[in-house]
Structures are given as structure tokens and as C-alpha cells.
Amino acid sequence: MTDVGIVGAGAGAAAAAFVIDGTVPDADVTVLEKSGGLCGRAATRRHDDLTYDYGANYLKSDDDRVVELITETLDDEGLVDVTEPVYTFDADETVSPGRDADEHKWSYRRGLTQVAKRLFGRTDATVHRRTRVETVRRVGDANGGDRWELDDADGETHGPFDVLLLNPPAPQTTELLRTAEWDDPLRETLVEAVGDVAYGSVWTAVLRYPFALDVPYYALVNTDKEHPVGWISREECKAGHVPDGETLLVVQASGAWSTEHYDDDPAENVAALAAHAADIVGDERLADPAWTDHQGWRYALPDEGVDRGPVDSARDAGLFLLGDWVAGEGRLHAAIANGLDVGERVAYGL
Ligand SMILES: Cc1cc2nc3c(=O)[nH]c(=O)nc-3n(C[C@H](O)[C@H](O)[C@H](O)COP(=O)(O)OP(=O)(O)OC[C@H]3O[C@@H](n4cnc5c(N)ncnc54)[C@H](O)[C@@H]3O)c2cc1C
């Protein structure tokens, strides 16, 4: 039996688990996830008759292997493709047709979390939710080898594992490595390399209205990065997400606005973003939503990728780091592709 431990149940981890479980016959995969859900920042919530993606907006078709995985390998029932275009706006709130570079804009009727749910669903992995890993430890075993153990926030120990995969965003992975009980100079090199990956924050407001909007676009993106709002999209363009005749806007503030207002009163943030949405879309009714939700993403998007040298060296110790920040692109397809790669490397090494 080969014991594989995975910290975090993001899309990257789900793809790696899928590959390992499918190619290593004696692999026993255990996943520890701090939240109550799967798929990390590709997050979906449900409220009454609404379904909405409030982190990643959609999955792009930029990676052939990911396209094959989503459309052929996994069940594609309920996969939805947003066909309306993405328009742009600038600091003056001038809206223009323009940025529709994405061939596909995928989600699922039940939301983007289906990506991780379907991947894990094809494995025998044991997934422990609401289990925050606090300590990583390298321990000797009876045969003179070294393995990995994990302590969670409730004081329970998991493992030992022959192979350990760390999927949290770089700042959280840095913290796990910084406090790791692992007496190896590589630990410090890794802490430095992973700690160098900076992240931008995003503050998201979700706004419901009992009327339909008559506009030709799915979303508006701020291209000059000078506006407090970075992105506005219409969840009703995803089949199955919003009842007919209604509107559900996902408004994502810019990095600068999100950082400045991260800890402000959520009701004030939501009201400010609704007022901006009304101005940008040009419909004053949008300043007064009938229902709202919100989420702050402290570690939303990595500014850059990690230095791969130390990350690759860690494989010799059975330690694999994975996610969008290892791929070097803060995008869902990049995290999935990196998970597939890492899964293959783990399988190859076993
Ligand atoms: C607001 C927003 C909008 C975005 N829009 C898009 C978009 O439109 N298109 C696109 O392609 N991408 C988008 N992205 C980026 C996309 O969501 C990410 O690139 C992708 O989901 C990253 O997946 P991952 O596997 O690398 O990590 P994550 O999704 O971050 O998963 C890591 C997991 O680790 C868990 N974890 C962390 N610490 C611990 C711990 N100590 N113990 C246990 N578990 C832990 C977390 O809870 C999380 O579930 C967006 C992201 C945000 C936040």
C-alpha cells in the first residue's frame, strides 16, 4: 500500500488525486480540507432557487488536456457554456464590445464545484472536510525511511504518508512549511521561494434583482485597471443558475479597492459595489438589490509563479506542491493542468 496525503481539496488537488488513484493500483489517498466544500476558490453557493459561482467565474478552454478531461473523460451532463460575450469598461465607465477572447466559458448547472466533485467522485480517496492542517512533520519509520505526518486543528494526527501534496495558496503553504517539523535545509529554501509569491485580494458582492436586464453581454471587465470595480457578470447567463426574469450580478472589486476595504462593514461594501454596478451598467435600479451575499478572498490571485527549482527538488523527499501558483497562472484550467502533471509525477515516482 502506498499512502498519499493531500492538504487542500482545490481543483489542482482533485486532478492530482484523480490521476494517482487511476494509475497507482495500491494508492490509498487521504485528503484534508479546511472548509466545508470542495474546489477551493472555484466556489459555488446555493440560496433558495439560486446557484452561483462567487469565486472563479468560469473555466476556460485554454488547455487541451483539461478540455479533454472536462468534455470527454468526465461526465459532461450539466456542463453549461456561456455564449454571451464579455465587454469592457474603463475608468470613465464607458462600456465597449471587445474582450471576447475565450472560446468557451464553462460552468455546470450545479456550479463550478462540480469540477472537483466529479474528479474526486471517480476515486476511492477519503476526503475529510472541516479539517485544517496545522502541522507537517517528517518522521522516521521502522524500515529506516522517512514519511510525512499531519496534525489537524483538533489535535488529530493523520498519516504517515509516503507522499505528501500541498495544494493551499502560496501564503498558506509557506506557513505550513515554515512551521514544519522537518530538519532539512531544503525546508528553508522552500519557505523563501514559496513566500515570494505575492497575492492580490478580491472582495465579491452578489446582488439579486427581481427583473431581467436587457443587455447584450455576459460580463464587463475593467481593462485600464483604474476603476474600483474589476468585473461584473450575470449568473443568469449560466443555464440553471437563476430563475427566468431575474438578475444575479457577481461584482468583483479591483485589487486596490479590495485591499483598502477588506475589513470594512460588509453591508457598506455591498452598497458601494451595487452603486458602482448601477453606474457602469447604466441602470439606477441596480443600486438597490433585493438580496445580497458577499465574500472576501484574501488570497485570490497569485501575481506570479513560484521559482520551480526548489519545488522540483522537494520531490526527492516525497513532497509535491501544486496549484495555480505553481502553474504560474491564477486560472482554474492552469490549476487543473498542474494537478494532472503533479499526479503523473507522483505516479511515475512510485
Ligand atoms: C474572485 C476570484 C475570481 C476568479 N475568477 C477566475 C475565472 O474567472 N477564471 C479562472 O480560470 N480562474 C479564476 N480564478 C482563479 C481560480 O479560482 C484559481 O486559479 C483556482 O481555483 C485555484 O485552484 P487551486 O487548486 O490552485 O487552489 P485552491 O482553489 O485555492 O484550493 C486550495 C484548497 O486548500 C484549502 N486549504 C488551505 N489551507 C489549508 C489547510 N491548512 N488545511 C487544509 N486545507 C487547506 C483551501 O480551503 C482550498 O480548498 C478566480 C479566483 C478568485 C478568488
The ligand as an ORCA input file, in Angstrom:
! r2SCAN-3c Opt
* xyz 0 1
  C     -12.649     36.090     -7.014
  C     -11.948     35.128     -7.938
  C     -12.249     35.117     -9.296
  C     -11.610     34.218    -10.154
  N     -12.001     34.153    -11.477
  C     -11.491     33.184    -12.268
  C     -12.025     32.965    -13.572
  O     -12.983     33.608    -13.985
  N     -11.460     32.004    -14.344
  C     -10.426     31.228    -13.896
  O      -9.960     30.368    -14.634
  N      -9.946     31.374    -12.640
  C     -10.441     32.328    -11.807
  N      -9.993     32.463    -10.526
  C      -8.839     31.641    -10.090
  C      -9.227     30.200     -9.752
  O     -10.279     30.186     -8.827
  C      -7.985     29.530     -9.147
  O      -6.889     29.684    -10.024
  C      -8.172     28.027     -8.899
  O      -9.437     27.736     -8.359
  C      -7.043     27.579     -7.961
  O      -7.147     26.204     -7.637
  P      -6.058     25.543     -6.718
  O      -6.264     24.075     -6.775
  O      -4.706     26.057     -7.097
  O      -6.254     26.074     -5.226
  P      -7.480     26.494     -4.295
  O      -8.741     26.564     -5.041
  O      -7.038     27.700     -3.547
  O      -7.584     25.252     -3.276
  C      -6.765     25.134     -2.128
  C      -7.566     24.467     -1.015
  O      -6.720     24.335      0.129
  C      -7.517     24.515      1.287
  N      -6.622     24.823      2.411
  C      -5.858     25.941      2.615
  N      -5.156     25.826      3.744
  C      -5.455     24.611      4.289
  C      -5.043     23.908      5.467
  N      -4.141     24.427      6.332
  N      -5.567     22.675      5.712
  C      -6.468     22.116      4.858
  N      -6.892     22.737      3.719
  C      -6.393     23.969      3.437
  C      -8.444     25.652      0.893
  O      -9.602     25.707      1.718
  C      -8.762     25.286     -0.558
  O      -9.927     24.478     -0.657
  C     -10.622     33.338     -9.636
  C     -10.335     33.342     -8.266
  C     -10.990     34.228     -7.416
  C     -10.699     34.189     -5.928
*
